[in-house]
């Protein structure tokens, strides 16, 4: 079961160093790219949510490559720390169907 995204949580987030790159906690987008027939559309949000990170409902975007061989799947999630942000990328990259993350 995915953790419910709380939109009011974003209102409580304050940057530690305004204007200096990624600020945690915060809301971020992550993208996984893989073969079009790999079923990433069903897995990306679940892999991120499995880390106890809240994925925003309706944030998933799916974009096929121009030739249709690859697909990119993006979701937006809240993240408390740089370590958890990196863990989200690592969890996606561990999936055999994911070729790279952005």
Backbone as JSON, one array per atom type, in Angstrom:
{
  "sequence": "XXXXXXXXXXXXXXXXXXXXXXXXXXXXXXXXXXXXXXXXXXXXXXXXXXXXXXXXXXXXXXXXXXXXXXXXXXXXXXXXXXXXXXXXXXXXXXXXXXXXXX",
  "N": [[0.84, -1.18, 0.0], [0.56, 2.22, -0.87], [1.99, 5.1, 0.62], [0.0, 7.78, 1.69], [-0.14, 10.86, 0.05], [0.25, 14.0, 1.48], [-0.94, 17.06, 0.82], [-0.81, 19.33, 2.44], [1.48, 19.01, 3.8], [3.55, 20.01, 2.24], [3.25, 22.75, 2.56], [4.32, 23.09, 5.05], [6.99, 22.8, 4.76], [10.19, 24.18, 4.91], [12.94, 25.76, 3.5], [16.36, 25.09, 4.33], [18.6, 26.51, 3.48], [17.89, 28.92, 1.65], [17.76, 29.33, -1.9], [19.96, 27.78, -2.56], [20.53, 25.28, -4.33], [19.27, 21.87, -4.12], [16.87, 21.51, -1.6], [16.15, 20.17, 1.51], [13.76, 19.17, 3.94], [11.72, 18.39, 1.03], [9.88, 18.64, -2.1], [10.14, 16.55, -4.86], [10.87, 15.5, -8.23], [11.23, 12.4, -9.83], [12.63, 10.36, -12.35], [12.41, 7.4, -14.21], [13.89, 5.46, -16.73], [13.37, 3.06, -19.24], [12.99, 0.01, -21.18], [10.18, -0.02, -23.39], [8.35, -2.1, -23.12], [8.6, -3.02, -20.53], [6.97, -2.56, -18.35], [7.21, -0.38, -16.59], [5.43, 1.62, -15.92], [3.72, 0.56, -14.04], [5.37, 0.13, -11.9], [7.18, 2.18, -10.97], [6.12, 4.23, -9.16], [5.41, 2.55, -7.04], [7.89, 1.5, -6.24], [9.19, 3.79, -5.26], [7.4, 4.56, -3.23], [7.71, 2.36, -1.57], [9.87, 2.97, -0.06], [8.88, 4.43, 1.95], [8.24, 6.98, 1.16], [6.18, 9.66, 0.26], [4.2, 9.63, -2.54], [2.9, 11.89, -4.8], [-0.5, 11.93, -5.59], [-1.68, 11.48, -8.87], [0.57, 12.51, -10.07], [2.11, 11.08, -11.8], [3.84, 10.8, -14.86], [4.04, 9.63, -18.13], [6.13, 9.04, -20.81], [6.7, 8.08, -24.05], [9.55, 7.09, -26.06], [10.73, 8.58, -29.15], [10.79, 6.59, -31.12], [9.37, 4.67, -29.88], [10.59, 2.62, -28.49], [11.57, 2.91, -25.93], [10.56, 4.09, -22.65], [9.8, 6.77, -20.45], [9.16, 7.26, -17.07], [7.82, 9.37, -14.75], [7.5, 10.56, -11.4], [6.27, 12.57, -8.7], [7.4, 13.26, -5.44], [7.54, 13.56, -1.84], [10.38, 14.29, 0.14], [12.5, 13.71, 2.86], [15.29, 13.98, 3.18], [18.64, 14.23, 1.77], [19.86, 11.74, 1.7], [17.66, 9.99, 1.55], [16.63, 10.78, -0.88], [18.67, 9.98, -2.6], [18.49, 7.27, -2.05], [16.06, 6.67, -3.23], [16.67, 6.96, -5.96], [18.58, 4.9, -6.11], [17.01, 2.64, -5.5], [15.32, 2.54, -7.72], [17.22, 2.15, -9.76], [18.12, -0.37, -9.09], [16.17, -2.03, -10.01], [15.79, -4.32, -12.56], [14.63, -3.59, -14.99], [14.99, -0.89, -15.29], [16.92, 1.41, -16.96], [18.24, 3.85, -16.6], [18.17, 6.68, -14.33], [16.75, 9.9, -13.69]],
  "CA": [[0.0, 0.0, 0.0], [1.38, 3.42, -0.97], [1.78, 6.14, 1.63], [-0.85, 8.85, 1.19], [0.51, 12.17, -0.09], [-0.45, 15.06, 2.21], [-0.58, 18.33, 0.22], [-0.52, 20.32, 3.46], [2.86, 18.79, 4.23], [4.38, 20.91, 1.45], [3.15, 24.08, 3.16], [5.11, 23.12, 6.28], [8.41, 22.63, 4.43], [10.95, 25.42, 4.8], [14.33, 25.52, 3.08], [17.4, 25.4, 5.3], [19.46, 27.51, 2.86], [17.17, 29.37, 0.45], [18.53, 29.69, -3.07], [21.17, 26.97, -2.71], [20.31, 23.92, -4.84], [18.23, 21.04, -3.52], [16.59, 21.81, -0.2], [15.43, 19.1, 2.18], [12.83, 18.34, 3.17], [11.16, 19.05, -0.15], [9.13, 17.87, -3.08], [11.03, 16.3, -5.98], [10.42, 14.59, -9.29], [12.21, 11.39, -10.21], [12.27, 9.73, -13.62], [13.07, 6.15, -14.56], [13.82, 5.18, -18.16], [13.62, 1.66, -19.56], [12.34, -0.49, -22.39], [8.75, 0.28, -23.41], [7.54, -3.26, -22.72], [9.07, -3.49, -19.22], [5.97, -2.34, -17.31], [7.62, 0.63, -15.61], [4.27, 2.42, -15.52], [3.12, -0.06, -12.86], [6.34, -0.12, -10.83], [7.98, 3.3, -10.47], [5.52, 4.81, -7.95], [5.47, 1.55, -5.96], [9.27, 1.41, -5.75], [9.46, 5.0, -4.45], [6.56, 4.48, -2.03], [8.22, 1.3, -0.71], [10.86, 3.59, 0.82], [8.08, 5.25, 2.86], [8.18, 8.34, 0.62], [4.83, 9.92, -0.21], [4.1, 9.97, -3.95], [1.73, 12.74, -5.01], [-1.52, 11.37, -6.47], [-1.84, 12.14, -10.16], [1.82, 13.14, -10.53], [2.83, 10.21, -12.74], [3.87, 11.16, -16.28], [4.65, 8.59, -18.95], [6.48, 9.55, -22.13], [7.43, 7.13, -24.88], [10.59, 7.67, -26.92], [10.22, 8.88, -30.49], [10.62, 5.34, -31.86], [8.54, 3.78, -29.09], [11.35, 1.52, -27.9], [11.79, 3.21, -24.51], [9.56, 4.9, -21.98], [10.24, 7.4, -19.21], [8.07, 7.37, -16.11], [8.18, 10.34, -13.71], [6.56, 10.8, -10.29], [6.66, 13.58, -7.73], [7.31, 12.72, -4.09], [8.16, 14.36, -0.78], [11.6, 13.62, 0.59], [13.01, 14.4, 4.04], [16.74, 14.15, 3.26], [19.46, 13.88, 0.61], [20.06, 10.29, 1.75], [16.45, 9.32, 1.06], [16.55, 11.11, -2.31], [19.62, 9.06, -3.24], [17.96, 5.91, -1.89], [15.01, 6.52, -4.24], [17.37, 6.69, -7.22], [19.2, 3.58, -6.01], [15.95, 1.63, -5.56], [14.89, 2.44, -9.11], [18.31, 1.58, -10.56], [18.24, -1.79, -8.75], [15.18, -2.76, -10.81], [16.43, -4.75, -13.81], [14.0, -2.95, -16.15], [15.37, 0.53, -15.34], [18.23, 1.6, -17.59], [18.83, 4.99, -15.91], [17.24, 7.58, -13.63], [17.01, 11.34, -13.74]],
  "C": [[0.89, 1.24, 0.0], [1.0, 4.41, 0.13], [1.0, 7.29, 1.0], [-0.08, 10.17, 1.18], [-0.35, 13.21, 0.61], [-0.05, 16.41, 1.63], [-0.26, 19.42, 1.25], [0.9, 20.19, 3.99], [3.8, 19.74, 3.5], [4.38, 22.31, 2.05], [4.0, 24.2, 4.41], [6.61, 22.99, 6.02], [9.07, 24.0, 4.26], [12.4, 25.08, 4.48], [15.31, 25.91, 4.17], [18.31, 26.52, 4.79], [18.81, 27.99, 1.57], [18.12, 29.76, -0.68], [19.78, 28.86, -3.3], [20.84, 25.52, -3.08], [19.16, 23.19, -4.18], [18.09, 21.38, -2.04], [15.74, 20.7, 0.38], [14.94, 19.59, 3.52], [12.26, 19.13, 2.0], [10.39, 18.09, -1.02], [9.99, 17.76, -4.34], [10.37, 15.41, -7.01], [11.57, 13.64, -9.58], [11.7, 10.7, -11.46], [13.09, 8.46, -13.8], [12.84, 5.91, -16.05], [14.17, 3.72, -18.39], [12.91, 1.27, -20.84], [10.82, -0.32, -22.27], [7.89, -0.88, -22.92], [7.88, -3.78, -21.33], [8.06, -3.26, -18.09], [6.35, -1.32, -16.25], [6.45, 1.46, -15.1], [3.63, 1.86, -14.25], [4.08, -0.13, -11.68], [7.01, 1.1, -10.23], [7.4, 3.88, -9.17], [5.6, 3.84, -6.78], [6.87, 1.43, -5.38], [9.63, 2.6, -4.87], [8.68, 4.93, -3.14], [7.06, 3.4, -1.06], [9.29, 1.81, 0.25], [10.2, 4.49, 1.86], [8.13, 6.73, 2.47], [6.81, 8.53, 0.0], [4.85, 10.39, -1.66], [2.8, 10.75, -4.14], [0.77, 12.06, -6.0], [-1.6, 12.17, -7.75], [-0.56, 12.75, -10.71], [2.54, 12.31, -11.59], [2.68, 10.73, -14.18], [4.61, 10.06, -17.02], [4.88, 9.16, -20.34], [7.25, 8.49, -22.9], [8.51, 7.84, -25.68], [10.02, 7.85, -28.32], [10.0, 7.62, -31.33], [9.76, 4.32, -31.1], [9.26, 2.63, -28.44], [11.55, 1.67, -26.39], [10.65, 4.04, -23.96], [10.21, 5.53, -20.76], [9.0, 7.58, -18.34], [8.56, 8.27, -14.98], [7.09, 10.4, -12.65], [7.14, 11.88, -9.4], [6.43, 13.02, -6.33], [7.92, 13.7, -3.09], [9.33, 13.56, -0.22], [12.21, 14.4, 1.76], [14.51, 14.71, 4.02], [17.41, 13.77, 1.95], [19.66, 12.36, 0.55], [18.86, 9.54, 1.2], [16.25, 9.6, -0.43], [17.47, 10.16, -3.09], [19.15, 7.62, -3.15], [16.85, 5.65, -2.92], [15.63, 6.22, -5.6], [17.97, 5.28, -7.21], [18.15, 2.47, -6.14], [15.46, 1.45, -7.0], [15.97, 1.77, -9.96], [18.51, 0.09, -10.28], [17.24, -2.64, -9.54], [15.8, -3.07, -12.17], [15.86, -4.06, -15.05], [14.43, -1.49, -16.32], [16.79, 0.64, -15.89], [18.96, 2.79, -16.96], [17.75, 5.82, -15.24], [17.7, 9.02, -13.8], [16.36, 11.98, -12.53]]
}
